[in-house]
């Protein structure tokens, strides 16, 4: 079984969120969500682009497109 993924390069941290929402704290966000940072796509990186890049990585690792049974997106 082969699994591949692609994450957007831009990362949004809790510290950056606090600048947008000053009534929140980094600790409160982390405690409620368990998240410290998250990858965020920009306007040029839609779902198709992220899936395409993951497929390119998969094929670069020697997987033949005819061997793929399904894609989970």
C-alpha positions in Angstrom: 0.0 0.0 0.0 1.3 3.4 -0.9 0.1 6.7 0.7 1.2 10.2 -0.3 0.0 13.7 0.7 0.9 17.3 0.1 0.4 20.1 2.6 0.4 23.8 1.7 3.7 25.6 2.6 2.1 28.4 4.5 1.6 27.7 8.2 -0.8 29.7 10.5 0.2 29.5 14.1 -1.8 30.2 17.2 0.3 33.3 17.8 -0.8 34.7 14.4 -4.4 33.9 15.2 -4.2 35.9 18.4 -3.2 38.9 16.4 -6.4 38.5 14.4 -8.6 37.6 17.4 -7.1 39.5 20.4 -9.8 38.1 22.8 -8.2 34.7 22.4 -4.9 33.4 23.8 -2.5 30.9 22.3 -3.0 28.7 25.3 -6.8 28.8 25.0 -6.7 27.8 21.3 -4.2 25.0 22.0 -6.2 23.7 25.0 -9.5 23.7 23.1 -8.3 22.4 19.8 -5.0 20.6 20.5 -3.6 22.5 17.5 -0.5 24.7 17.6 -0.2 25.4 13.9 -2.1 24.5 10.7 -1.2 24.5 7.0 -3.3 27.0 5.0 -3.5 27.1 1.3 -3.5 30.3 -0.6 -5.8 31.4 -3.5 -3.7 29.5 -6.0 -3.7 26.2 -4.1 -7.2 24.6 -4.3 -8.1 21.0 -3.6 -7.2 20.0 -7.1 -3.7 21.5 -6.9 -3.0 19.8 -3.5 -4.2 16.4 -4.9 -2.2 16.8 -8.1 1.0 17.5 -6.1 0.4 14.4 -3.9 -0.1 12.3 -7.1 3.1 13.6 -8.5 5.0 12.5 -5.4 3.3 9.1 -5.6 4.3 8.6 -9.3 7.8 9.9 -8.5 8.1 7.1 -6.0 7.5 4.5 -8.7 3.8 3.9 -8.4 2.1 3.2 -11.8 -1.2 5.0 -12.3 -2.8 1.8 -13.4 -2.0 0.3 -10.0 -4.2 2.8 -8.2 -7.5 1.2 -6.9 -8.9 4.4 -5.4 -8.1 7.9 -4.3 -9.2 9.3 -0.9 -9.5 13.0 -0.9 
